[in-house]
Structure formats: structure tokens, C-alpha cells
Amino acid sequence: CRVVSILGMHRSGTSCLTGSMQDSGLFLGECHTWNKHNEKGNRENQKVVDLHDAILAANGGAWDAPPAKVVWSKEHIARAKELMAAHAGEPNFGFKDPRALLVLDGWKSLCPNIEFIGIYRHPNAVAKSLEKRSSKSREESLKLWYSYNSVMYAEFKSKPFPILCFDDE
């Protein structure tokens, strides 16, 4: 089974990219096709999101408080393996959750052949969107943008993959 993870910071076009990839044949499993912040849905598989939240919480973090170091427990590894096994019959399985950037080493360890595609958006646009959606200050948003995109850039430098820009200018 080919496994693809869409990488990018929250509010950076990951949902749009994932929807396009789904329309082109990427199987996402059961995913959100609507929410109040994105009428077409964020295309996230809730089981993947729940796993990522559990991993972050176990390491003293959250989506908006990235931990300095992330360690996957045996339970986290087992849950991820169950997720992968549930979709093993699909030729192309993918998932999108911005938190994946914060727990990336675990996925790379579990799926050495995992493929990535990334997307980024100008930090000012992300900050505006996060302020509207989550009441994050500009300073908090820019710090988060840097945290997420630094991981994506480091991963790209180690093994290049396609990265798109969501900005319209």
C-alpha cells in the first residue's frame, strides 16, 4: 500500500490540496467533508487526528503548543498500525492533519516509504486566519507557523518532495 501524508501548517491550504488529491484517487478513509471553519471539510480522518492529539498530549503538548521532543508509546504505535492495517487493501492511502508535522518521526519509522506532499501559505495570511478561527494573537500564530514550517523544510532538505504555495499572489 502506498501511503501519502499531506503536510502543512493549519490554515495553509492543506484541506484544498487534500480534497484535490482525493478527487484524483487518493483514498482517505472516513474523513470530514464539512465543518464550520471549512464548508468543504478539512478532509481529516478523525482517528488520525485523535492519535496525533494523544501523542502530543502524552508529550506535554498540543497542536498550538508543540512539544520540544515527541516520543511515541507502544500504544500509539499499535494504534497507528491498526489504522494502516485498516486501509492496507487500498492502492493509495493518504492522510492529512497538520499535527502530523509534530509527530513525523513516528510515521517515518512505521512507514519508511511514506511519501509527502507539502503546502505552505504566507505567515501573515495564516496569522489572520488563526486569529479569526482560534483567537490566536499574531505573535502566537507566527511562532506556530515557524514551528510547523521548520519541520516541513527540514524534512524537505533531507528528502525532497513536492511543496506547493497556497498564496494567490
Residue pairs with C-beta under 8 A, 6 or more apart in sequence:
1 84
1 87
1 88
1 89
1 90
1 91
1 92
1 93
2 91
2 92
2 93
2 113
2 115
3 84
3 93
3 94
3 111
3 113
3 114
3 115
4 21
4 26
4 92
4 93
4 94
4 95
4 114
4 115
4 116
4 117
5 94
5 95
5 96
5 100
5 107
5 114
5 115
5 116
5 117
6 14
6 17
6 18
6 21
6 94
6 95
6 96
6 116
6 117
6 118
6 119
7 14
7 98
7 100
7 101
7 104
7 116
7 117
7 118
7 119
7 152
7 155
8 14
8 17
8 98
8 101
8 118
8 119
8 120
8 121
8 148
8 152
8 166
9 98
9 101
9 120
9 121
9 126
9 144
9 145
9 148
9 149
9 152
10 63
10 98
10 126
10 130
10 144
10 148
11 121
11 125
11 126
11 129
11 130
11 133
12 98
12 119
12 120
12 121
12 126
12 166
13 119
13 120
13 121
13 164
13 166
14 42
14 43
14 96
14 98
14 119
15 38
15 40
15 41
15 42
15 43
15 96
16 40
16 119
16 166
17 96
17 117
17 119
17 164
17 166
18 26
18 28
18 42
18 43
18 94
18 96
19 40
19 41
19 43
21 94
21 117
22 28
22 31
22 43
22 94
25 92
26 92
26 93
26 94
27 87
27 90
27 91
27 92
27 93
27 94
28 43
28 45
28 93
28 94
28 95
28 96
29 45
29 47
29 86
29 87
29 93
29 95
30 45
30 46
30 47
31 41
31 43
31 44
31 45
31 46
32 41
32 42
32 43
32 44
32 46
33 40
33 41
33 43
34 40
34 41
35 41
35 42
37 133
42 96
43 96
44 95
44 96
44 97
45 83
45 95
45 97
47 79
47 83
48 83
48 95
48 97
48 100
49 97
49 99
51 76
51 79
51 80
51 83
52 63
52 97
52 99
52 100
52 102
52 103
53 62
53 63
53 99
54 76
54 79
55 70
55 72
55 73
55 76
55 103
55 106
56 62
56 63
56 66
56 67
56 70
56 99
56 102
56 103
58 71
58 73
58 76
59 67
59 69
59 70
59 71
60 67
61 67
61 70
61 102
63 98
63 99
63 102
64 134
64 136
64 140
64 144
66 102
66 144
66 147
66 148
67 102
70 102
70 103
70 105
70 106
72 80
72 103
72 106
72 109
76 106
77 106
77 110
80 106
80 107
80 110
81 110
84 93
84 110
84 111
87 93
98 148
100 107
101 148
101 151
101 152
102 147
102 148
102 151
104 151
104 155
107 114
108 114
115 161
116 155
116 161
117 161
117 162
117 163
117 164
118 152
118 156
118 161
118 162
118 163
118 164
119 163
119 164
119 165
119 166
120 149
120 152
120 163
120 164
120 165
120 166
121 165
121 166
121 167
122 167
123 141
123 142
123 145
123 146
125 166
125 167
126 141
126 145
127 136
127 138
127 141
127 142
127 145
130 136
130 140
130 141
130 144
131 137
131 138
131 141
136 144
152 163
155 161
156 163
